[in-house]
């Protein structure tokens, strides 16, 4: 699944089918995002980046506005 082909209308139906399957898998609870337990405020972006590169982050890091 790639964004660029979709933006250029390349195999749009095929990508749509992939997204539908992915949505079903998420809805069934079979795919759960891995999110780090520590979140950061927007003005802490530098701290968030340092947390990421430190190797201590597990999964995605949340930055709140």
Buried (B, 14 or more C-beta within 10 A) or exposed (E): EEEEEBEEEEEEEEBEEBEEEEEEEEEEEEEEEEEBEEEBEEEBEEBBBEBEEEEEBEEEBEBEE
